[in-house]
């Protein structure tokens, strides 16, 4: 999506981006991030090890170095998660995460750079510290467990729960991360208008997921609900891009990026079973069942749950359960 009218962008002129004061990642932040990282990766489906992961890491470090944080190339750890949930987030210590599902939504390397730049911005601005570091990490871990590292259905199931709301940054913090991310990606040589494109794609995906599940299209977005995707935010990102002085153009199709995505899994990992509408299949376990109407299936790496609307009923099969019996 491109915003062809300059007047529309100027109608929402963004305030100047707050100055970045942090110039290094502290030893305590590194220690906290290193401690939380293994469990967080596990909760979100483990590392995705396909060839796209190396590409994501290269782009992330190319953007991160523009933050001016000491030894940004080495200090940042950029991980692609094997999760079918559209999500990206950061924790203290320079740990940046993006899921393969979110990667599949992107149309260009610049859009990837915008997401990674936004997360680097949260680290550089020390937003987690202003909200209590341990609480933030704990909330992300709780959300990972609540989502069961599962499908978009899982996201819809818990999307209105308190767990995800606890992850939300304040609006000013999100705006600051947007501004810093656009600054970093522009300095790294990327098209700054790709940030607005990416936010618009996320909003469209969230609205589609809401409509197909019969929910309010204005409900919290799938991007972990930490990144509210309003039309105002998209316009603000376009205005910030205009302030870089770069002309707005329609970029050519990023065929190299799209070819790089070729072979990237989308949706549930077949090794963990597949949700198809109301039916769950797990070829390895020779298990198949169909959930009744009004119930939804949340599939994860170690469990599958059937949850009713309003939480009136739940069935959970996992480690220790008898998975040999189909329903």
C-alpha positions as CSV (number, residue, x, y, z in Angstrom):
1,X,0.0,0.0,0.0
2,X,1.3,3.5,-0.9
3,X,-0.1,6.8,0.3
4,X,-0.2,8.9,-2.9
5,X,-1.5,12.1,-1.4
6,X,1.0,14.2,0.5
7,X,-1.9,16.3,1.9
8,X,-3.3,13.2,3.6
9,X,0.0,12.6,5.3
10,X,0.5,16.2,6.3
11,X,-2.9,16.2,7.9
12,X,-1.3,14.1,10.6
13,X,2.2,15.5,10.9
14,X,4.2,13.4,13.4
15,X,5.9,15.1,16.3
16,X,9.7,14.9,16.2
17,X,11.1,11.5,17.3
18,X,12.3,11.6,20.8
19,X,16.1,11.6,21.1
20,X,17.7,8.2,21.9
21,X,19.6,8.5,25.1
22,X,20.8,4.9,25.6
23,X,24.1,4.1,24.0
24,X,24.9,0.6,25.3
25,X,23.1,-2.5,26.5
26,X,23.8,-3.0,30.2
27,X,25.3,-6.2,31.7
28,X,22.2,-6.7,33.8
29,X,19.9,-6.4,30.7
30,X,22.1,-8.9,28.9
31,X,21.9,-11.3,31.9
32,X,18.1,-11.0,32.2
33,X,17.6,-11.6,28.4
34,X,20.0,-14.5,28.3
35,X,18.2,-16.2,31.2
36,X,14.7,-15.7,29.6
37,X,15.6,-16.5,26.0
38,X,15.7,-20.3,26.1
39,X,12.3,-20.7,27.7
40,X,10.8,-18.0,25.5
41,X,12.0,-19.7,22.4
42,X,10.6,-23.0,23.6
43,X,7.2,-21.4,24.4
44,X,7.0,-20.0,20.8
45,X,7.6,-23.2,19.0
46,X,11.4,-23.3,19.0
47,X,13.8,-21.8,16.6
48,X,12.9,-21.9,12.9
49,X,16.1,-23.2,11.2
50,X,15.2,-22.9,7.5
51,X,17.3,-20.7,5.2
52,X,15.1,-17.7,5.8
53,X,16.3,-17.5,9.4
54,X,19.8,-16.5,8.3
55,X,18.4,-13.8,6.1
56,X,16.3,-12.4,8.9
57,X,19.4,-12.3,11.2
58,X,21.4,-10.4,8.6
59,X,18.7,-7.8,8.1
60,X,18.2,-7.4,11.8
61,X,21.8,-6.8,12.6
62,X,22.1,-4.4,9.6
63,X,19.3,-2.3,11.1
64,X,20.5,-2.8,14.7
65,X,23.9,-1.3,14.1
66,X,22.2,2.0,13.1
67,X,21.0,2.3,16.7
68,X,24.4,3.3,17.8
69,X,24.4,0.9,20.7
70,X,27.8,-0.4,21.6
71,X,28.8,-3.4,19.4
72,X,25.2,-3.6,18.0
73,X,26.2,-6.3,15.5
74,X,27.4,-8.6,18.3
75,X,25.1,-7.5,21.1
76,X,21.8,-8.2,19.3
77,X,20.4,-11.8,18.9
78,X,17.9,-12.0,16.1
79,X,15.8,-15.2,16.2
80,X,13.1,-16.5,13.8
81,X,10.5,-18.5,15.7
82,X,8.8,-21.6,14.4
83,X,5.4,-20.3,15.3
84,X,2.2,-19.9,13.2
85,X,1.2,-16.8,15.0
86,X,1.9,-13.3,13.5
87,X,4.2,-11.8,16.1
88,X,7.4,-9.9,16.7
89,X,8.8,-8.7,20.0
90,X,11.9,-7.8,21.9
91,X,13.2,-8.4,25.4
92,X,16.0,-6.6,27.3
93,X,19.6,-7.6,26.4
94,X,19.2,-7.1,22.6
95,X,17.0,-10.2,21.9
96,X,14.7,-9.7,18.9
97,X,12.2,-12.2,17.7
98,X,10.0,-12.5,14.6
99,X,7.8,-15.5,13.8
100,X,7.8,-17.3,10.5
101,X,4.1,-16.5,10.2
102,X,4.7,-12.8,10.3
103,X,7.6,-13.2,7.9
104,X,5.2,-14.8,5.4
105,X,3.0,-11.7,5.5
106,X,5.8,-9.5,4.2
107,X,6.3,-8.3,0.6
108,X,9.8,-6.9,0.8
109,X,13.1,-6.8,2.6
110,X,12.3,-3.2,3.6
111,X,9.1,-4.3,5.4
112,X,11.1,-6.9,7.3
113,X,13.6,-4.1,8.2
114,X,10.7,-2.0,9.5
115,X,9.5,-4.7,11.9
116,X,13.0,-5.4,13.1
117,X,13.8,-1.7,13.4
118,X,10.7,-1.2,15.5
119,X,11.8,-3.9,17.9
120,X,15.4,-2.5,18.1
121,X,13.8,0.8,18.9
122,X,12.1,-0.8,22.0
123,X,15.4,-2.1,23.2
124,X,17.2,1.2,22.5
125,X,14.6,3.2,24.3
126,X,14.6,0.7,27.2
127,X,10.8,0.5,27.2
128,X,10.7,-2.8,29.1
129,X,12.6,-1.2,31.9
130,X,10.1,1.5,32.3
131,X,7.4,-1.1,32.7
132,X,9.4,-3.5,35.0
133,X,11.6,-5.9,33.1
134,X,10.7,-9.1,35.0
135,X,7.0,-8.4,34.6
136,X,7.4,-7.8,30.8
137,X,9.4,-11.0,30.3
138,X,6.9,-12.9,32.4
139,X,4.0,-11.6,30.5
140,X,5.5,-12.6,27.1
141,X,6.2,-16.1,28.5
142,X,2.6,-16.3,29.8
143,X,1.2,-15.3,26.5
144,X,3.4,-17.9,24.7
145,X,2.0,-20.5,27.0
146,X,-1.5,-19.2,26.6
147,X,-1.2,-19.3,22.8
148,X,0.2,-22.8,23.0
149,X,2.4,-21.7,20.2
150,X,-0.6,-22.5,18.1
151,X,-2.5,-21.3,15.1
152,X,-4.4,-18.1,14.4
153,X,-7.4,-19.8,16.1
154,X,-5.3,-19.9,19.3
155,X,-4.7,-16.2,18.9
156,X,-8.4,-15.5,18.5
157,X,-9.2,-17.6,21.5
158,X,-7.0,-15.7,23.9
159,X,-7.0,-12.4,22.0
160,X,-9.4,-10.8,24.4
161,X,-7.8,-12.1,27.5
162,X,-5.9,-10.2,30.1
163,X,-2.6,-11.9,29.3
164,X,-2.2,-10.2,26.0
165,X,-3.3,-6.8,27.3
166,X,-0.4,-6.9,29.9
167,X,2.0,-6.9,27.0
168,X,0.9,-3.6,25.6
169,X,3.3,-0.7,25.6
170,X,1.9,2.8,25.9
171,X,0.9,4.6,22.8
172,X,3.8,7.0,23.2
173,X,6.2,4.1,23.5
174,X,4.9,2.5,20.4
175,X,5.1,5.8,18.5
176,X,8.7,6.3,19.7
177,X,9.6,2.7,18.6
178,X,8.0,3.4,15.2
179,X,10.0,6.6,14.9
180,X,13.3,5.1,15.9
181,X,12.7,2.1,13.7
182,X,12.1,4.3,10.7
183,X,15.2,6.3,11.5
184,X,17.3,3.1,11.7
185,X,16.0,1.4,8.6
186,X,16.4,4.6,6.6
187,X,20.1,4.9,7.7
188,X,20.5,1.2,6.7
189,X,19.4,2.1,3.2
190,X,15.8,0.9,3.2
191,X,12.7,2.6,2.0
192,X,11.1,4.3,5.1
193,X,7.6,4.2,3.6
194,X,7.8,0.4,3.9
195,X,6.9,0.8,7.6
196,X,3.5,2.2,6.8
197,X,3.0,-0.6,4.2
198,X,3.8,-3.2,6.8
199,X,1.5,-1.7,9.4
200,X,-1.3,-1.6,6.8
201,X,-0.7,-5.3,5.9
202,X,-0.9,-6.2,9.6
203,X,-4.1,-4.3,10.1
204,X,-5.7,-6.0,7.0
205,X,-4.6,-9.4,8.3
206,X,-6.0,-8.8,11.7
207,X,-9.3,-7.6,10.3
208,X,-9.6,-10.6,8.0
209,X,-8.9,-13.0,10.9
210,X,-11.5,-11.2,13.0
211,X,-14.2,-11.3,10.2
212,X,-13.6,-15.0,9.4
213,X,-13.9,-15.9,13.1
214,X,-17.1,-13.8,13.4
215,X,-15.4,-11.3,15.7
216,X,-15.2,-7.5,15.8
217,X,-12.7,-6.4,13.1
218,X,-11.5,-3.7,15.5
219,X,-10.5,-6.2,18.1
220,X,-6.8,-6.3,19.2
221,X,-4.5,-7.3,16.4
222,X,-2.6,-10.6,16.1
223,X,0.8,-9.0,16.4
224,X,0.8,-10.1,20.0
225,X,-1.5,-7.1,20.8
226,X,1.7,-5.3,21.7
227,X,1.5,-3.3,18.4
228,X,-1.9,-1.7,17.9
229,X,-2.6,-1.2,14.2
230,X,-4.8,1.8,13.9
231,X,-5.3,3.8,10.7
232,X,-3.8,6.8,12.6
233,X,-0.7,4.8,13.3
234,X,-0.3,3.9,9.6
235,X,-0.7,7.5,8.6
236,X,1.7,8.6,11.3
237,X,4.3,6.2,10.0
238,X,3.9,7.6,6.5
239,X,4.3,11.1,7.8
240,X,7.5,10.1,9.7
241,X,8.8,8.5,6.4
242,X,8.1,11.8,4.6
243,X,10.1,13.7,7.2
244,X,13.2,11.7,6.3
245,X,13.3,13.7,3.0
246,X,13.1,10.5,0.9
247,X,10.6,10.8,-2.0
248,X,7.7,8.6,-2.0
249,X,7.7,6.2,-4.9
250,X,6.1,3.0,-5.9
251,X,8.8,0.4,-5.3
252,X,9.4,-2.4,-7.8
253,X,8.4,-5.8,-6.7
254,X,11.0,-7.3,-4.4
255,X,11.4,-10.5,-6.3
256,X,14.6,-11.5,-4.6
257,X,12.8,-11.3,-1.2
258,X,9.8,-13.3,-2.4
259,X,12.0,-16.0,-3.8
260,X,13.9,-16.1,-0.5
261,X,10.5,-16.9,1.1
262,X,9.9,-19.8,-1.2
263,X,9.5,-23.0,0.9
264,X,8.7,-21.2,4.1
265,X,6.1,-23.2,6.0
266,X,2.8,-21.4,6.6
267,X,0.3,-22.2,9.4
268,X,0.7,-25.2,11.7
269,X,3.9,-27.3,11.6
270,X,2.7,-30.7,10.3
271,X,4.9,-32.4,12.8
272,X,2.8,-30.9,15.5
273,X,-0.5,-31.7,13.9
274,X,-2.7,-29.6,11.6
275,X,-6.0,-27.7,12.3
276,X,-8.3,-27.6,9.3
277,X,-11.5,-25.7,10.3
278,X,-13.1,-27.8,13.0
279,X,-10.9,-30.8,12.4
280,X,-7.5,-31.7,14.0
281,X,-5.2,-34.3,12.4
282,X,-1.9,-35.6,13.7
283,X,-0.5,-38.1,11.2
284,X,2.4,-39.1,13.5
285,X,0.0,-40.0,16.4
286,X,-2.6,-41.3,14.0
287,X,-5.1,-39.0,15.7
288,X,-8.1,-37.2,14.2
289,X,-11.1,-35.5,15.7
290,X,-13.6,-32.9,14.9
291,X,-14.7,-30.2,17.4
292,X,-18.4,-29.4,17.8
293,X,-19.8,-26.3,16.3
294,X,-19.2,-23.3,18.6
295,X,-15.8,-24.6,19.7
296,X,-12.4,-23.8,18.4
297,X,-9.1,-25.8,18.4
298,X,-5.8,-24.4,19.7
299,X,-2.9,-26.5,18.6
300,X,0.6,-26.3,20.2
301,X,3.8,-28.2,20.3
302,X,2.9,-30.2,23.4
303,X,-0.9,-30.0,23.6
304,X,-4.1,-29.4,21.7
305,X,-7.1,-27.8,23.3
306,X,-10.7,-27.4,22.4
307,X,-12.2,-24.3,23.9
308,X,-15.8,-23.1,23.9
309,X,-16.9,-19.6,23.6
310,X,-17.0,-17.8,26.9
311,X,-14.8,-20.5,28.4
312,X,-17.8,-22.7,29.2
313,X,-15.9,-25.9,28.4
314,X,-12.4,-27.0,27.6
315,X,-10.7,-30.3,26.7
316,X,-6.9,-30.5,26.7
317,X,-4.8,-33.3,25.3
318,X,-1.1,-33.3,25.9
319,X,1.8,-35.0,27.6
320,X,0.3,-37.5,30.0
321,X,-3.0,-37.7,28.2
322,X,-4.2,-40.7,26.2
323,X,-3.7,-39.4,22.7
324,X,-4.5,-42.8,21.2
325,X,-8.3,-42.3,21.4
326,X,-9.9,-40.1,18.8
327,X,-13.1,-38.2,19.7
